[in-house]
């Protein structure tokens, strides 16, 4: 699979043309609305000040009011279409930015999701301004956003990776659908936790049977004044007032029980209609993949659609929201126990469909995560679905770090099975980037996403890293001690017999050379087990010599560079064997230190 920027560029031109057309239409409609509004004022003025033309002027005013209302309706729909098109254009532009590696054009910032002391999140740029989350996240719902973050953190272990890969493959082929889905979610403003929906299905209780009887019996009281009217009874008016008072007493005494539900009805309706719109666009798309078809079914029973149930909930909540107007609530409840009717419908829906609603939210969240996974295959220069297997193994061909400038990124190939790859080379030659790339290939692969490579085979391993080591004043921890703690965690994880991939950059850089060599050798020996593989970068060539003598499961790779009058040239290509080159003095001369 390869990225196709021309598709998005052509789509962008088409969207901009449509936006221009709608803008012109809106300007014309605004002008026409103003004209007919003025005509209405003139007609009314003529009717008031010219009695001879009163009937004609009033008839004209009625016609103009009808035309004005019609124009308002059309203008409202046109504005909605304008908002939809501009949202699509923004989304399309972000896809172009992803392909070009333009992170400044991606508005998402995910610093707040950086977990403390995670196995690899900080080292592998999972979150942040220039991160995997920023690059691939297209979620617009709170739950989808949260779950995609968890996915990248490795919290969700999947036993159906091949099925997820097939689902992603179909989503990759539906670029227009992905943008349409994202636009609908964005326009429904769904980036906050749908707590009203979650509380709704968590607090499902049946409506009181006695109250149901009460609100069905109370309307029968109106037969009393009707009979009195027919019989000409003089207490007819008193009967009407009495029944209204009874209804209001019931309203005041009982409705407070449901106040919390009623207060959330407006937000509940909005959230339900938003999810209904998302399910509806999915249902209309006509997917063939079994996993996607299962997800877009939501929690609906056989023969029904998830969007139908959510729409019915939205309708019930909209009915309840009518009572939020105090005067309306007073008048309607004086005539009829409207609040009890609303409470009955709301709670009956909750009891009958609460399990469906929970499944609806969960499955839509899962689908959004798969959409994010599919973005890898859309925006990567080259991508493939990895072969995920068992054991400590990794083989990658043309693997590319996705956060590098795609015009400058250099791909590499590497193969390793149950052992340590010791990578040497000069500063800035590409060592750290390579081990990050291997980690990212695994992280993406475990989600069911494609990876930026031509071929990858990876075992299902726990990924742990020790790269960006920072001291801590609060914890009175030096950089070296922080690294020791980090590597100790990796060694402890290796004792669990679970397949492990470790990524260690410049091990023990914070201590003297003799201690560094002995300490690093001990770490390699502890991690030389059949269920462990890892990549370690180092400048310590004495370590390479000692490892060769004592550990037989270590392989060696290196990066190299060329020197000329203009400076250093790196090819960023991985080579077999150990490098003994160093460019530290050369770099110091370049900056005037040496």
Backbone torsions as a table, in degrees:
resi	resn	phi	psi	omega
1	UNK	NA	140.0	178.7
2	UNK	-131.6	154.0	178.6
3	UNK	-73.9	146.8	-178.9
4	UNK	-126.2	85.8	-176.8
5	UNK	-68.1	-26.7	-178.4
6	UNK	-62.3	-34.5	178.5
7	UNK	-59.5	-46.4	-177.2
8	UNK	-72.4	-34.8	177.3
9	UNK	-65.6	-44.1	178.3
10	UNK	-65.6	-40.3	178.3
11	UNK	-65.1	-37.8	177.7
12	UNK	-61.9	-42.5	178.0
13	UNK	-63.1	-42.2	179.8
14	UNK	-63.7	-44.3	179.9
15	UNK	-64.0	-41.1	179.1
16	UNK	-63.6	-37.4	176.4
17	UNK	-64.3	-42.2	178.7
18	UNK	-66.4	-38.2	178.1
19	UNK	-62.8	-42.5	179.2
20	UNK	-62.0	-41.2	178.7
21	UNK	-62.6	-44.9	-178.5
22	UNK	-68.0	-36.6	176.9
23	UNK	-60.5	-44.5	178.4
24	UNK	-63.1	-41.4	178.7
25	UNK	-63.1	-41.8	179.9
26	UNK	-64.2	-38.8	177.7
27	UNK	-63.5	-42.4	179.4
28	UNK	-65.1	-41.6	179.8
29	UNK	-65.9	-37.9	177.4
30	UNK	-62.1	-42.5	179.4
31	UNK	-64.6	-44.0	179.8
32	UNK	-64.9	-39.1	177.8
33	UNK	-61.1	-42.2	179.0
34	UNK	-63.2	-43.0	-179.8
35	UNK	-60.0	-49.1	-176.6
36	UNK	-73.6	-26.7	173.7
37	UNK	-65.1	-43.2	177.3
38	UNK	-63.4	-40.1	179.4
39	UNK	-63.1	-37.0	177.4
40	UNK	-63.0	-46.4	179.5
41	UNK	-60.9	-45.0	-179.6
42	UNK	-62.7	-43.7	-179.0
43	UNK	-61.5	-43.7	179.4
44	UNK	-65.7	-40.3	178.9
45	UNK	-62.9	-42.0	178.4
46	UNK	-62.7	-42.4	-179.9
47	UNK	-62.5	-33.7	-178.3
48	UNK	-77.7	-44.5	-171.2
49	UNK	-98.2	-5.8	178.9
50	UNK	-133.8	86.5	-176.9
51	UNK	-55.1	-31.0	-178.0
52	UNK	-63.9	-30.4	-178.7
53	UNK	-106.6	15.5	-172.6
54	UNK	-58.9	-50.1	-177.0
55	UNK	-64.5	-44.8	179.8
56	UNK	-62.0	-43.8	-178.1
57	UNK	-65.8	-40.5	179.2
58	UNK	-66.4	-39.2	176.7
59	UNK	-62.8	-42.1	178.3
60	UNK	-63.3	-40.3	179.7
61	UNK	-61.9	-41.7	178.4
62	UNK	-61.5	-43.9	178.7
63	UNK	-62.1	-45.7	-179.1
64	UNK	-64.2	-37.3	177.8
65	UNK	-63.6	-41.6	177.7
66	UNK	-61.7	-44.4	179.1
67	UNK	-65.3	-40.6	179.8
68	UNK	-62.2	-43.7	179.0
69	UNK	-63.1	-39.8	178.6
70	UNK	-63.2	-43.3	179.1
71	UNK	-64.8	-38.7	178.0
72	UNK	-61.8	-40.6	179.4
73	UNK	-63.9	-46.6	179.2
74	UNK	-64.1	-41.6	-178.7
75	UNK	-64.2	-39.7	178.0
76	UNK	-61.4	-43.8	178.0
77	UNK	-65.2	-37.7	179.9
78	UNK	-67.2	-38.2	176.7
79	UNK	-65.1	-39.4	177.3
80	UNK	-61.8	-42.6	178.4
81	UNK	-65.1	-37.9	178.5
82	UNK	-62.1	-45.7	178.3
83	UNK	-60.7	-39.9	-179.4
84	UNK	-65.1	-45.3	-178.4
85	UNK	-67.0	-41.6	179.8
86	UNK	-67.0	-34.3	176.1
87	UNK	-66.7	-42.9	176.6
88	UNK	-60.9	-40.1	-179.9
89	UNK	-65.1	-40.7	177.4
90	UNK	-63.0	-44.3	-179.9
91	UNK	-63.9	-43.0	179.4
92	UNK	-62.6	-39.7	178.6
93	UNK	-63.6	-33.5	179.0
94	UNK	-69.8	-32.6	174.6
95	UNK	-64.5	-41.3	177.2
96	UNK	-62.2	-41.4	178.3
97	UNK	-62.4	-39.1	178.5
98	UNK	-63.5	-43.5	-179.5
99	UNK	-64.4	-37.8	-178.8
100	UNK	-83.8	-6.5	-177.3
101	UNK	71.5	27.4	-178.6
102	UNK	-91.6	86.3	-176.3
103	UNK	-71.7	-22.3	178.6
104	UNK	-64.7	-26.5	-179.0
105	UNK	-85.9	-6.4	178.0
106	UNK	-95.5	114.9	-171.1
107	UNK	-72.9	-20.6	-173.9
108	UNK	-65.9	132.7	174.2
109	UNK	-127.7	126.9	-170.4
110	UNK	-122.5	29.4	-179.2
111	UNK	-59.5	-33.6	-174.5
112	UNK	-68.7	-11.0	-178.3
113	UNK	-95.5	3.9	-177.0
114	UNK	-71.4	109.4	-179.5
115	UNK	-79.0	149.0	177.7
116	UNK	-77.5	141.5	171.1
117	UNK	57.1	36.0	175.9
118	UNK	-81.2	157.4	-175.9
119	UNK	-57.5	-35.0	-173.7
120	UNK	-152.7	-4.6	-169.9
121	UNK	-56.2	-44.5	-177.2
122	UNK	-71.0	-43.0	-175.8
123	UNK	-70.2	-33.8	-174.0
124	UNK	-101.8	13.1	175.0
125	UNK	56.0	51.7	177.6
126	UNK	-70.9	-40.0	179.7
127	UNK	-125.7	159.8	179.6
128	UNK	128.8	-179.3	-177.9
129	UNK	-61.3	-45.1	178.8
130	UNK	-114.8	88.5	-170.3
131	UNK	-145.6	169.7	176.4
132	UNK	-63.2	-40.3	-179.7
133	UNK	-62.3	-46.5	-180.0
134	UNK	-62.7	-39.3	-176.6
135	UNK	-69.6	-41.9	-169.9
136	UNK	-107.0	-10.5	-176.6
137	UNK	-73.5	121.6	173.0
138	UNK	-124.8	14.9	-179.9
139	UNK	-70.9	147.4	175.9
140	UNK	-124.1	-1.4	176.1
141	UNK	-104.8	151.6	179.9
142	UNK	-60.0	-46.2	-175.5
143	UNK	-68.5	-36.9	177.1
144	UNK	-66.1	-41.8	179.4
145	UNK	-62.2	-46.4	-179.5
146	UNK	-63.2	-41.6	-176.0
147	UNK	-72.7	-33.6	176.9
148	UNK	-67.3	-36.0	175.4
149	UNK	-61.7	-44.5	178.2
150	UNK	-63.0	-35.7	179.8
151	UNK	-62.3	-46.1	-179.6
152	UNK	-68.7	-24.1	178.2
153	UNK	-83.4	-2.5	177.3
154	UNK	77.2	19.1	-178.3
155	UNK	-77.8	-19.1	-178.2
156	UNK	-108.6	108.5	177.9
157	UNK	-92.4	125.4	-175.4
158	UNK	-107.2	136.7	173.6
159	UNK	-103.6	8.7	179.8
160	UNK	-124.0	40.5	-177.1
161	UNK	-57.4	-43.1	177.8
162	UNK	-58.6	-38.4	178.6
163	UNK	-67.8	-38.8	177.9
164	UNK	-65.6	-37.7	178.1
165	UNK	-63.0	-42.0	179.1
166	UNK	-64.9	-38.8	177.6
167	UNK	-63.3	-44.0	178.1
168	UNK	-61.5	-38.7	-179.3
169	UNK	-60.3	-40.6	178.7
170	UNK	-71.1	-38.5	178.7
171	UNK	-63.8	-36.5	178.6
172	UNK	-59.9	-33.2	-178.9
173	UNK	-79.7	-5.5	-176.5
174	UNK	-117.9	62.9	-177.0
175	UNK	-63.5	-42.0	-178.3
176	UNK	-64.8	-39.6	177.2
177	UNK	-61.3	-44.4	-179.2
178	UNK	-58.2	-41.6	179.6
179	UNK	-69.4	-39.4	179.6
180	UNK	-63.2	-44.3	178.5
181	UNK	-60.5	-47.6	-178.5
182	UNK	-62.9	-38.6	-179.7
183	UNK	-66.0	-44.0	179.7
184	UNK	-61.9	-43.7	178.9
185	UNK	-64.0	-40.8	-179.7
186	UNK	-65.5	-42.3	-178.1
187	UNK	-70.1	-25.8	177.1
188	UNK	-85.1	0.7	175.0
189	UNK	49.9	74.3	-174.3
190	UNK	-117.7	24.6	-177.0
191	UNK	-82.3	7.3	179.1
192	UNK	-109.4	157.5	-178.8
193	UNK	-60.2	123.8	179.6
194	UNK	-77.1	62.5	-171.9
195	UNK	-64.5	-28.8	179.3
196	UNK	-66.0	-36.9	177.4
197	UNK	-70.2	-43.9	-178.5
198	UNK	-67.4	-40.6	177.3
199	UNK	-65.9	-30.4	-178.1
200	UNK	-64.7	-47.1	-179.0
201	UNK	-80.8	-20.5	178.3
202	UNK	-77.7	-26.5	-176.6
203	UNK	-108.6	32.4	-177.1
204	UNK	-67.8	121.0	177.1
205	UNK	-136.9	143.8	-180.0
206	UNK	-70.6	152.0	178.5
207	UNK	-74.3	140.6	-178.1
208	UNK	-60.3	127.1	-177.1
209	UNK	-63.1	-37.0	-179.9
210	UNK	-65.1	-38.6	178.0
211	UNK	-68.3	-34.0	177.9
212	UNK	-64.3	-42.6	177.1
213	UNK	-62.9	-41.4	-177.7
214	UNK	-60.4	-48.7	-175.5
215	UNK	-74.2	-16.4	175.4
216	UNK	-86.4	-25.6	-179.8
217	UNK	-84.2	-38.8	-175.3
218	UNK	-53.0	-42.7	179.5
219	UNK	-59.9	-24.6	179.8
220	UNK	-66.0	-20.3	179.1
221	UNK	-61.9	-25.1	-178.9
222	UNK	-68.4	-11.3	174.5
223	UNK	-67.8	-27.0	-178.5
224	UNK	-62.8	-55.9	178.4
225	UNK	-65.1	-26.8	177.8
226	UNK	-65.2	-45.2	177.9
227	UNK	-64.4	-41.4	179.3
228	UNK	-62.5	-37.1	178.4
229	UNK	-64.8	-43.4	-179.5
230	UNK	-64.4	-39.0	-178.3
231	UNK	-83.3	-6.5	179.3
232	UNK	74.9	26.8	-179.5
233	UNK	-69.5	134.2	-175.7
234	UNK	-74.1	-13.2	178.8
235	UNK	-91.4	17.9	-179.5
236	UNK	-55.2	-48.7	-178.5
237	UNK	-65.3	-39.2	179.5
238	UNK	-63.8	-35.8	179.1
239	UNK	-64.9	-41.3	178.9
240	UNK	-61.9	-46.8	180.0
241	UNK	-62.9	-41.2	-179.1
242	UNK	-62.6	-43.5	179.9
243	UNK	-66.4	-39.8	178.0
244	UNK	-61.4	-40.7	179.2
245	UNK	-65.0	-42.0	177.9
246	UNK	-59.2	-45.8	179.0
247	UNK	-60.9	-41.1	-178.8
248	UNK	-69.4	-36.5	177.2
249	UNK	-62.4	-44.8	176.8
250	UNK	-59.4	-42.8	-179.6
251	UNK	-59.4	-50.1	-176.5
252	UNK	-66.7	-36.7	-175.0
253	UNK	-79.4	-32.6	-169.9
254	UNK	-107.9	-33.8	-171.8
255	UNK	-63.6	-26.1	-179.3
256	UNK	-61.4	-23.3	178.8
257	UNK	-61.8	-28.6	-174.2
258	UNK	-109.3	14.0	-174.9
259	UNK	-57.6	-42.7	-177.5
260	UNK	-62.6	-43.1	178.2
261	UNK	-64.3	-44.4	-178.7
262	UNK	-64.2	-39.9	-178.1
263	UNK	-62.9	-29.4	-179.0
264	UNK	-93.5	1.6	-173.7
265	UNK	-60.4	-41.5	-177.5
266	UNK	-63.0	-47.8	178.6
267	UNK	-67.0	-36.4	178.4
268	UNK	-62.0	-42.2	178.6
269	UNK	-63.2	-42.8	-179.3
270	UNK	-64.8	-44.2	-179.4
271	UNK	-67.4	-41.6	179.7
272	UNK	-65.4	-41.6	180.0
273	UNK	-67.6	-32.9	177.3
274	UNK	-64.1	-47.5	178.1
275	UNK	-67.4	-34.0	177.1
276	UNK	-61.9	-41.6	179.2
277	UNK	-63.8	-38.4	179.0
278	UNK	-67.0	-44.0	178.3
279	UNK	-64.5	-37.9	-177.3
280	UNK	-64.4	-43.2	179.8
281	UNK	-66.8	-31.8	176.5
282	UNK	-70.4	-42.2	-178.4
283	UNK	-64.5	-32.0	-178.9
284	UNK	-79.7	-17.5	-173.2
285	UNK	-71.2	-30.9	178.9
286	UNK	76.3	60.7	179.0
287	UNK	-76.1	152.6	177.2
288	UNK	-109.9	-19.3	-177.6
289	UNK	-68.8	131.1	-177.2
290	UNK	-60.3	-40.1	-178.4
291	UNK	-66.6	-43.8	179.4
292	UNK	-65.1	-42.0	179.4
293	UNK	-61.2	-37.2	178.0
294	UNK	-67.6	-39.5	-179.0
295	UNK	-68.7	-42.6	-176.6
296	UNK	-77.1	-7.2	171.8
297	UNK	-73.2	-23.6	-179.5
298	UNK	62.3	-139.8	179.0
299	UNK	-104.4	13.3	-176.1
300	UNK	-67.8	143.4	176.4
301	UNK	-67.9	166.6	-177.8
302	UNK	-57.0	133.9	179.0
303	UNK	87.1	0.0	179.4
304	UNK	-122.8	164.5	179.2
305	UNK	-112.0	146.2	179.0
306	UNK	-61.3	-36.7	-178.2
307	UNK	-62.5	-33.0	-179.0
308	UNK	-65.4	-46.1	179.5
309	UNK	-63.3	-40.5	-179.9
310	UNK	-69.2	-35.7	176.7
311	UNK	-65.6	-40.2	179.2
312	UNK	-64.8	-37.7	175.7
313	UNK	-63.9	-43.1	179.2
314	UNK	-61.1	-39.6	179.6
315	UNK	-65.4	-43.6	178.5
316	UNK	-61.3	-42.9	-179.2
317	UNK	-68.4	-35.3	177.0
318	UNK	-64.2	-38.6	176.3
319	UNK	-61.7	-44.0	179.2
320	UNK	-65.0	-33.3	-177.3
321	UNK	-67.4	-20.7	179.4
322	UNK	-60.3	-31.6	-177.1
323	UNK	-75.8	-2.2	179.0
324	UNK	-70.9	-16.6	174.3
325	UNK	-84.6	113.4	-172.9
326	UNK	-54.6	-45.0	-177.6
327	UNK	-65.7	-42.7	178.7
328	UNK	-63.1	-44.7	-179.0
329	UNK	-60.5	-41.0	-179.6
330	UNK	-64.5	-48.6	-176.0
331	UNK	-67.7	-45.4	-176.9
332	UNK	-67.9	-36.2	180.0
333	UNK	-77.0	-20.3	173.6
334	UNK	-70.9	-30.1	-179.1
335	UNK	-90.6	-37.9	-171.9
336	UNK	-150.8	142.1	-179.8
337	UNK	-71.5	68.7	-173.6
338	UNK	-61.9	-40.1	-179.1
339	UNK	-61.9	-38.9	179.2
340	UNK	-67.5	-37.9	176.1
341	UNK	-61.3	-46.4	179.9
342	UNK	-62.0	-45.2	-179.3
343	UNK	-62.3	-39.9	179.1
344	UNK	-62.4	-48.6	-178.8
345	UNK	-63.6	-41.5	-177.9
346	UNK	-65.6	-47.2	-176.2
347	UNK	-75.0	-32.1	176.2
348	UNK	-65.3	-42.3	177.0
349	UNK	-62.1	-41.6	-178.5
350	UNK	-60.4	-45.3	-178.9
351	UNK	-68.6	-42.9	-175.2
352	UNK	-74.1	-29.3	-170.3
353	UNK	-126.4	8.2	-174.6
354	UNK	-60.3	-40.4	179.3
355	UNK	-65.9	-35.4	177.0
356	UNK	-63.7	-43.1	-177.4
357	UNK	-62.6	-43.0	178.8
358	UNK	-60.3	-43.0	178.7
359	UNK	-68.1	-37.7	178.0
360	UNK	-56.2	-48.6	-178.3
361	UNK	-66.1	-42.8	-177.7
362	UNK	-63.9	-45.2	-175.9
363	UNK	-73.4	-34.3	175.6
364	UNK	-65.8	-36.5	175.9
365	UNK	-61.7	-46.0	178.9
366	UNK	-61.3	-38.7	-179.9
367	UNK	-66.8	-40.1	177.6
368	UNK	-61.8	-39.1	178.3
369	UNK	-62.5	-43.2	177.9
370	UNK	-62.7	-35.1	177.1
371	UNK	-62.8	-42.7	177.3
372	UNK	-62.1	-41.8	178.8
373	UNK	-61.2	-37.1	-178.3
374	UNK	-68.8	-23.7	-179.4
375	UNK	-59.9	-31.1	178.9
376	UNK	-55.8	-44.2	-178.7
377	UNK	-74.0	-17.5	-178.8
378	UNK	-87.6	-37.2	-171.5
379	UNK	-103.6	-8.6	-178.9
380	UNK	-79.5	144.7	177.8
381	UNK	-57.4	-41.7	175.1
382	UNK	-147.6	142.1	-179.5
383	UNK	-151.0	159.4	178.6
384	UNK	-152.9	156.6	174.2
385	UNK	-84.0	125.6	-177.3
386	UNK	-74.1	155.3	172.1
387	UNK	-90.0	113.3	-178.9
388	UNK	-97.7	123.9	-175.0
389	UNK	-129.7	-170.8	178.8
390	UNK	-98.9	159.4	174.9
391	UNK	89.9	176.5	-178.6
392	UNK	-92.0	91.7	-177.8
393	UNK	-148.9	143.6	173.0
394	UNK	-148.6	129.0	173.2
395	UNK	-136.1	121.8	-178.9
396	UNK	-133.8	135.0	176.9
397	UNK	-117.5	130.3	179.5
398	UNK	55.1	42.9	177.1
399	UNK	-75.7	137.8	-174.8
400	UNK	-130.5	135.9	177.2
401	UNK	-71.4	121.0	-173.3
402	UNK	-71.2	-14.9	-176.6
403	UNK	-94.5	-2.9	176.9
404	UNK	-81.0	159.6	174.4
405	UNK	-58.1	117.2	-175.5
406	UNK	-60.6	-22.4	179.0
407	UNK	-77.0	-21.5	-176.4
408	UNK	-112.9	-14.6	-175.0
409	UNK	-62.2	136.8	178.6
410	UNK	-110.9	129.8	179.5
411	UNK	-88.1	157.3	179.6
412	UNK	-140.2	165.8	177.3
413	UNK	-127.1	141.8	-178.7
414	UNK	-154.1	148.8	179.1
415	UNK	-138.4	134.8	-177.9
416	UNK	-155.0	138.3	177.2
417	UNK	-134.5	121.9	173.3
418	UNK	39.9	67.2	178.7
419	UNK	-176.4	-170.0	-179.0
420	UNK	-117.4	132.1	172.2
421	UNK	-97.9	113.9	179.3
422	UNK	-95.4	117.5	-172.1
423	UNK	-112.2	122.5	179.6
424	UNK	-114.2	169.4	-179.8
425	UNK	148.7	168.1	-176.7
426	UNK	-73.6	170.9	174.6
427	UNK	-61.4	142.7	175.4
428	UNK	68.3	12.9	-175.5
429	UNK	-85.0	-16.0	176.8
430	UNK	121.4	6.9	-176.9
431	UNK	-61.7	-52.1	-176.3
432	UNK	-65.3	-39.4	178.8
433	UNK	-60.1	-39.6	-178.9
434	UNK	-63.2	-47.9	-176.3
435	UNK	-69.5	-30.7	173.5
436	UNK	-64.2	-41.4	-178.2
437	UNK	-61.3	-42.9	178.5
438	UNK	-60.6	-44.5	178.6
439	UNK	-61.5	-42.6	-179.3
440	UNK	-65.8	-38.6	177.1
441	UNK	-56.1	-43.5	-179.3
442	UNK	-68.4	-46.3	-177.6
443	UNK	-59.3	-47.2	178.7
444	UNK	-66.2	-42.3	-178.4
445	UNK	-61.0	-36.6	-178.3
446	UNK	-70.2	-17.4	177.4
447	UNK	-84.3	-12.6	-174.3
448	UNK	96.9	2.2	-179.2
449	UNK	-81.3	157.7	168.3
450	UNK	-71.0	168.7	-180.0
451	UNK	-128.1	152.4	179.2
452	UNK	-73.6	86.9	-177.0
453	UNK	-169.1	171.3	173.7
454	UNK	-95.3	-23.6	176.6
455	UNK	-160.9	136.8	175.1
456	UNK	-144.8	134.3	170.3
457	UNK	-125.9	124.3	-175.6
458	UNK	-139.9	136.7	173.0
459	UNK	-76.2	156.9	177.1
460	UNK	-79.8	104.0	-173.9
461	UNK	-128.1	153.6	167.7
462	UNK	-74.9	130.0	-178.5
463	UNK	-100.6	125.5	177.7
464	UNK	-134.6	146.1	-176.2
465	UNK	-138.2	157.3	172.1
466	UNK	-141.8	97.0	-172.7
467	UNK	-134.9	-66.1	-179.3
468	UNK	-90.3	89.6	-177.3
469	UNK	-91.1	131.5	-179.0
470	UNK	-128.3	144.3	176.3
471	UNK	-78.5	171.1	-179.2
472	UNK	-140.7	112.0	178.4
473	UNK	-67.4	-40.4	-178.4
474	UNK	-60.7	-41.4	-177.7
475	UNK	-93.8	6.0	-179.7
476	UNK	50.2	51.0	-176.3
477	UNK	-122.3	121.9	177.4
478	UNK	-74.3	168.6	178.2
479	UNK	-59.9	-43.0	-178.3
480	UNK	-65.1	-43.5	179.2
481	UNK	-64.8	-38.7	178.5
482	UNK	-61.1	-38.9	178.1
483	UNK	-67.5	-40.9	178.3
484	UNK	-58.9	-44.4	179.6
485	UNK	-62.0	-41.9	-178.6
486	UNK	-63.9	-47.6	-177.6
487	UNK	-70.9	-32.8	176.1
488	UNK	-60.9	-36.9	177.2
489	UNK	-63.9	-39.3	179.0
490	UNK	-65.0	-44.9	179.5
491	UNK	-62.3	-42.0	178.5
492	UNK	-63.0	-40.4	179.0
493	UNK	-63.3	-31.6	179.2
494	UNK	-66.6	-17.1	179.9
495	UNK	-81.9	-7.8	-173.5
496	UNK	-82.8	-4.5	-179.2
497	UNK	67.2	9.5	175.8
498	UNK	-92.9	137.8	178.9
499	UNK	-51.2	134.6	-173.2
500	UNK	-135.1	135.6	171.0
501	UNK	-114.7	118.6	177.3
502	UNK	-110.6	145.2	179.9
503	UNK	-129.1	110.0	-176.0
504	UNK	-123.6	125.2	-177.5
505	UNK	-106.7	124.0	176.2
506	UNK	48.7	65.1	-173.9
507	UNK	-59.0	133.8	176.4
508	UNK	52.8	45.0	179.9
509	UNK	-68.0	-16.6	-174.2
510	UNK	-91.2	14.5	179.4
511	UNK	-134.4	176.4	-176.1
512	UNK	-69.8	162.3	-170.6
513	UNK	-62.5	-40.3	-177.8
514	UNK	-65.4	-47.4	178.9
515	UNK	-65.3	-37.3	179.7
516	UNK	-61.2	-47.0	-178.3
517	UNK	-61.8	-48.4	-178.5
518	UNK	-65.7	-41.3	-179.5
519	UNK	-66.1	-43.9	-179.9
520	UNK	-64.0	-40.1	178.5
521	UNK	-60.9	-41.9	179.9
522	UNK	-64.2	-39.9	178.6
523	UNK	-62.5	-46.3	179.9
524	UNK	-60.7	-41.6	178.9
525	UNK	-62.8	-42.3	179.7
526	UNK	-66.2	-29.2	-177.3
527	UNK	-97.0	5.7	178.4
528	UNK	-88.2	80.7	-179.0
529	UNK	-134.5	156.1	-175.3
530	UNK	-61.0	-24.5	-177.3
531	UNK	-99.1	10.8	-176.8
532	UNK	-125.1	137.0	168.4
533	UNK	-138.0	156.0	-178.7
534	UNK	-165.9	168.8	176.9
535	UNK	-125.1	133.1	-177.6
536	UNK	-134.4	128.7	176.2
537	UNK	-99.7	150.0	179.6
538	UNK	-160.8	153.9	168.7
539	UNK	-103.6	-0.5	-173.9
540	UNK	-85.6	93.4	-177.5
541	UNK	-72.5	-23.1	174.6
542	UNK	-64.5	-33.5	177.3
543	UNK	-62.5	-42.9	179.9
544	UNK	-59.3	-41.6	-179.6
545	UNK	-65.0	-42.1	-178.1
546	UNK	-70.1	-39.2	-179.5
547	UNK	-62.2	-40.1	-179.8
548	UNK	-57.9	-34.1	-177.5
549	UNK	-77.5	-29.9	-169.2
550	UNK	-114.9	-28.8	-175.5
551	UNK	-118.5	124.8	-174.8
552	UNK	-96.9	-4.0	-177.2
553	UNK	-101.6	19.8	-179.2
554	UNK	-102.3	134.6	173.1
555	UNK	-116.0	156.2	-172.6
556	UNK	-120.2	134.9	173.4
557	UNK	-132.7	160.7	176.6
558	UNK	-152.4	162.0	171.6
559	UNK	-113.8	151.5	-178.8
560	UNK	-133.0	174.8	-179.4
561	UNK	-150.1	168.7	177.1
562	UNK	-122.7	147.0	-179.0
563	UNK	-111.1	142.4	172.8
564	UNK	-150.4	-176.6	-176.5
565	UNK	-63.1	-25.6	-177.6
566	UNK	-86.3	-10.2	-179.6
567	UNK	135.6	-144.3	-177.0
568	UNK	-109.4	140.3	175.4
569	UNK	-117.6	124.3	178.3
570	UNK	-105.5	140.6	172.7
571	UNK	-99.4	-10.1	176.9
572	UNK	56.7	25.2	179.2
573	UNK	-101.5	139.3	-178.9
574	UNK	-82.2	134.9	179.5
575	UNK	-125.8	156.4	176.9
576	UNK	-74.6	152.4	174.4
577	UNK	94.1	-175.2	-176.9
578	UNK	-102.9	138.9	174.3
579	UNK	-98.0	142.7	176.0
580	UNK	-118.3	19.6	-179.7
581	UNK	-87.5	154.1	176.3
582	UNK	-145.1	135.0	-179.1
583	UNK	-115.6	13.8	-175.5
584	UNK	-60.9	-47.4	-179.3
585	UNK	-64.2	-39.2	179.7
586	UNK	-62.7	-43.5	179.0
587	UNK	-65.2	-37.6	178.4
588	UNK	-66.2	-35.9	176.5
589	UNK	-65.6	-37.9	-179.1
590	UNK	-62.1	-33.2	-178.6
591	UNK	-99.3	6.0	173.4
592	UNK	84.8	17.6	179.9
593	UNK	-90.1	-42.4	-171.3
594	UNK	-95.7	NA	NA
